[in-house]
């Protein structure tokens, strides 16, 4: 089956204005009588947010607070019941059961293992609780929010091929095999690398995305290959990129002689490495649009509303493997456009980035 994804370029307020969703969430109504005890009582409910792990900084630093803030804005009477699985699939399944027992009316689930999370979706749906698959696809979910993941991998690989001059040997570090996004990043990257002039010396699927595993694996490869043989490194995310840089510098490679290393998530440490010339690029995924769209849909669902469709919201939706989906566009960040992307969007302030050894690099990039 051919799947056509309509990418969302901007989040519109209309998504939550349709079908009276704000009123359903207990928004202020100046025309209501304070002594009315009937149908004007503010609606609300419990929304369970289940995130997969905390080693990737985005979840605790961005997804959770952005989601919670948007729910609070739209529905003051709604409650967010938050869980983090710490990369433990069994723990997450138990957390889902706990959330349902506690009265969750909607589940927003970023699974540890997307392929293994179908049972969790079925458990929720058996209790008439809809599930939003957040960031990672789950078969049978009611809704899906994510970025165009194969495009992420393609962007990373294209940047690396360009940086190394389309020749030479590279190392390749992918994400966790249990993460369906990791498979999509990997497929996208290979679609570029396999038809390029570079050769993958060794490839690694990091079981938990951890920087520690990335550093150890890279160190192991440097016992087999001289660092001078490695012209670049494909790292699927910034945490692994940091581990790669630590391994290379630990092997005696000077920071100003590091090979190009890719990344993803636009972590502040990665932005600093990019400005300092220690990492070639990262993928910036404007998490606010993903987290806030998920919050808007969850609020509508918990209050019995049908989320708006393309025709009345201005937000494109698509069908991804039978699930109504919102797919957002990733952005490549290099030394040349840090100021125009993560800083201009308010994702980070100059004060967040321009600390310690990175003050001079910020000045040279026009960030102050």
C-alpha positions in Angstrom: 0.0 0.0 0.0 1.3 3.4 -0.9 1.2 5.9 2.0 1.0 9.6 1.4 2.1 11.8 4.3 1.0 15.4 4.4 3.6 17.1 6.5 2.5 19.7 9.0 4.4 22.9 8.5 2.7 25.0 11.2 0.5 24.5 14.2 -2.7 26.4 14.0 -4.9 27.4 16.8 -7.9 26.2 14.9 -7.1 22.6 15.8 -8.5 23.2 19.3 -11.1 25.9 18.4 -13.4 23.5 16.4 -16.2 21.6 17.9 -16.3 23.8 21.1 -13.3 22.1 22.7 -12.3 25.1 24.7 -15.8 25.3 26.3 -15.6 21.6 27.0 -12.4 22.1 28.8 -13.9 24.7 31.2 -12.6 27.9 29.4 -13.8 31.1 30.9 -17.4 31.9 30.0 -18.4 35.4 31.0 -22.0 34.8 30.2 -22.4 31.9 32.7 -23.9 32.4 36.1 -21.7 31.7 39.1 -24.6 30.1 41.0 -25.5 27.7 38.2 -24.8 24.2 39.4 -25.9 22.3 36.3 -24.4 21.7 32.8 -22.0 24.7 32.9 -19.6 22.9 35.3 -16.2 22.8 33.8 -15.2 19.6 32.1 -12.0 17.8 32.8 -10.4 14.4 33.1 -7.1 12.6 33.4 -4.7 12.3 30.6 -1.9 9.7 31.0 1.5 10.6 29.5 3.9 7.7 29.2 7.4 8.4 27.9 10.0 5.7 27.2 13.3 6.8 28.9 15.3 9.7 30.3 18.8 9.2 28.9 17.7 11.2 25.8 17.3 14.7 27.3 14.4 15.8 25.2 11.8 13.9 27.1 12.2 15.4 30.5 13.4 18.8 29.3 10.9 19.4 26.5 8.2 16.9 25.7 6.9 16.5 29.3 6.8 20.2 30.3 5.5 21.4 26.9 2.7 18.8 26.9 1.7 19.6 30.5 1.8 23.4 29.9 -0.5 23.1 26.9 -3.0 20.8 28.7 -3.0 23.3 31.6 -3.6 26.2 29.2 -6.5 24.4 27.3 -8.1 22.6 30.2 -7.4 23.8 33.7 -9.5 21.1 35.1 -7.6 18.3 33.3 -4.9 16.4 35.1 -1.8 14.9 33.5 -0.7 11.6 35.0 3.0 11.2 34.0 5.2 8.1 33.9 8.7 7.4 32.5 9.6 3.8 31.8 13.4 4.2 32.0 13.8 2.0 28.8 12.0 -0.9 30.6 9.2 -2.4 28.5 7.7 -4.4 31.3 7.8 -1.4 33.6 5.9 0.6 31.0 3.2 -2.0 30.6 2.7 -1.9 34.4 2.6 1.9 34.3 -0.1 1.7 31.6 -2.2 -0.5 33.9 -1.6 1.8 36.8 -2.7 4.8 34.7 -5.9 3.1 33.6 -6.7 2.0 37.2 -6.2 5.6 38.2 -8.8 6.7 35.8 -7.0 7.9 32.7 -9.5 8.9 30.0 -6.9 9.2 27.3 -3.4 7.6 27.0 -0.5 9.4 25.2 2.1 6.7 24.8 5.6 6.9 23.5 6.5 3.2 23.7 9.8 1.6 24.7 9.1 -1.0 22.1 6.7 0.1 19.4 6.3 -3.4 17.9 5.5 -4.8 21.4 3.1 -2.1 22.5 0.1 -3.3 20.6 -1.1 -5.2 23.6 -1.0 -2.0 25.7 -3.1 -0.2 23.1 -5.6 -3.1 23.2 -5.7 -3.0 27.0 -6.6 0.7 26.9 -9.1 0.4 24.1 -10.8 -2.5 25.9 -11.7 0.1 28.5 -12.8 2.6 25.9 -9.7 4.7 26.4 -8.2 6.1 23.2 -4.5 5.9 22.6 -2.3 8.6 20.9 1.0 7.0 19.8 3.5 9.7 20.5 6.7 10.0 18.5 6.8 6.3 17.8 4.3 4.4 15.8 2.1 1.7 17.4 -0.1 -0.5 15.3 -3.8 -0.1 16.1 -3.4 3.2 18.0 -6.1 5.8 17.5 -3.8 8.7 16.6 -0.1 9.1 15.8 2.2 12.1 16.2 5.8 12.1 14.9 8.3 13.6 12.6 9.2 12.2 9.1 11.7 9.7 10.4 13.1 8.3 7.1 13.7 11.9 6.1 15.7 12.4 9.3 18.0 9.5 8.4 18.3 10.8 4.8 19.2 14.3 6.0 21.8 13.0 8.4 23.4 10.8 5.8 23.3 13.5 3.1 25.1 15.9 5.4 27.7 13.3 6.3 28.4 12.3 2.6 28.8 16.0 1.7 31.1 16.6 4.7 33.4 13.7 3.8 33.5 14.5 0.1 31.5 11.3 -0.9 34.4 9.0 -0.2 36.2 7.1 2.6 35.3 4.8 5.5 32.8 5.6 8.2 31.4 4.1 11.4 27.6 3.9 11.8 25.8 4.0 15.1 22.0 3.4 15.0 19.3 3.5 17.7 17.7 0.8 19.7 16.2 -2.1 17.7 13.1 -1.9 19.9 12.4 1.6 18.7 10.5 1.7 15.5 11.8 5.2 14.8 15.4 3.9 14.9 14.6 1.5 12.1 13.2 4.4 10.0 16.3 6.6 10.7 18.5 3.6 9.7 16.6 2.9 6.5 16.7 6.5 5.5 20.4 6.8 6.2 21.2 3.6 4.3 19.1 4.7 1.3 21.7 7.5 0.9 24.9 5.8 2.2 24.5 2.6 0.1 24.4 4.6 -3.1 27.2 6.9 -2.2 31.0 6.6 -2.4 31.5 6.0 1.3 31.9 2.6 3.0 30.5 1.6 6.3 33.4 -0.1 8.2 31.4 -1.2 11.1 27.7 -0.7 12.2 26.1 -0.9 15.6 22.5 -0.9 16.8 22.7 0.6 20.3 20.2 -1.3 22.5 19.3 1.7 24.7 20.5 4.7 22.7 23.0 5.4 25.6 26.0 7.6 25.1 28.0 5.2 27.3 27.3 2.3 24.9 28.2 4.5 22.0 31.5 5.5 23.6 32.5 2.0 24.5 31.6 0.6 21.0 33.5 3.4 19.3 36.5 2.8 21.6 36.4 -0.9 20.6 36.5 0.0 16.9 39.5 2.3 17.5 41.4 -0.8 18.7 40.8 -2.3 15.3 41.1 0.8 13.1 43.5 3.7 13.3 41.5 6.9 13.8 43.0 8.3 10.7 41.2 5.6 8.7 37.8 6.9 9.8 36.6 9.9 7.7 33.3 10.3 9.4 30.7 8.9 11.8 27.0 8.5 11.4 25.5 8.8 14.9 21.7 8.6 15.0 21.3 11.0 17.8 23.2 13.6 19.8 23.7 11.4 22.9 25.6 8.9 20.8 27.4 11.7 19.0 28.7 12.8 22.4 29.9 9.3 23.1 31.7 9.1 19.8 33.5 12.4 20.4 34.5 11.3 23.8 35.9 8.0 22.4 37.8 9.8 19.6 39.3 12.4 21.9 40.1 9.7 24.4 42.1 8.0 21.7 44.1 11.1 21.1 42.3 12.8 18.3 42.6 16.6 18.7 39.2 18.3 18.9 40.1 20.4 15.9 40.8 17.3 13.9 37.7 15.3 14.7 35.9 13.7 11.7 32.4 14.9 10.8 29.9 13.4 13.2 26.1 13.5 12.8 23.4 13.8 15.4 19.7 14.4 16.2 17.6 16.1 18.8 19.4 19.4 18.9 20.6 18.9 22.5 22.3 21.9 23.9 25.6 20.0 24.2 25.4 19.1 20.6 24.7 22.7 19.6 27.8 23.7 21.5 29.8 21.0 19.8 28.6 22.2 16.4 29.6 25.8 17.1 33.0 24.6 18.3 33.5 22.4 15.2 33.3 19.1 17.1 30.1 17.9 15.5 29.0 18.4 11.9 25.2 18.7 12.3 22.1 17.7 14.3 18.5 17.3 13.4 16.2 19.9 15.1 12.7 18.6 15.6 10.5 21.4 16.8 9.2 19.4 19.8 6.7 22.1 20.7 4.5 21.5 17.7 4.5 17.7 18.4 3.9 18.0 22.1 1.2 20.7 21.8 -0.6 19.0 19.0 -0.7 15.8 21.1 -2.0 17.8 24.1 -4.7 19.5 22.0 -6.0 16.2 20.6 -5.8 14.6 24.0 -7.8 17.4 25.6 -10.5 17.0 22.9 -10.7 13.3 23.4 -10.8 13.4 27.2 -13.8 15.7 27.0 -15.6 13.6 24.4 -14.8 15.8 21.4 -13.9 14.5 18.0 -10.5 16.0 17.0 -10.8 18.4 14.1 -10.1 17.2 10.6 -8.2 18.9 7.7 -11.3 20.6 6.4 -12.1 22.6 9.5 -8.8 23.0 11.2 -6.3 23.9 8.6 -4.0 21.2 9.9 -3.2 18.4 7.4 -3.8 14.9 8.7 -2.7 11.7 6.9 -3.3 8.0 7.1 -0.2 6.1 8.2 -0.8 2.4 8.2 -4.5 2.9 9.0 -3.9 5.4 11.9 -4.9 9.1 11.7 -1.5 10.8 11.9 0.2 14.2 12.2 3.6 14.1 10.6 6.0 17.1 11.1 9.1 18.3 9.3 12.6 18.0 10.7 15.3 20.7 10.2 19.0 20.3 9.7 21.1 22.5 12.0 24.8 23.2 11.2 27.2 25.9 12.4 25.8 28.3 9.8 22.1 28.3 11.0 22.1 27.8 14.7 21.0 31.4 15.2 18.2 31.1 12.6 16.8 27.8 14.0 17.0 26.8 17.7 17.8 30.3 18.9 15.3 32.1 16.7 12.6 29.7 17.7 13.3 30.2 21.4 14.2 26.5 21.8 17.4 27.8 23.5 18.5 31.2 24.6 22.1 32.5 23.9 22.6 32.1 27.6 21.8 28.4 27.4 24.4 27.8 24.7 27.1 30.4 25.2 28.7 29.2 28.4 32.3 28.6 29.4 34.5 27.4 26.5 31.7 28.1 24.0 31.5 31.9 24.4 34.0 32.6 21.7 32.4 30.1 19.3 29.0 31.9 19.9 30.5 35.3 19.2 32.0 34.0 15.9 28.6 32.6 15.0 26.9 35.9 15.8 25.1 34.5 18.8 25.2 36.7 21.9 
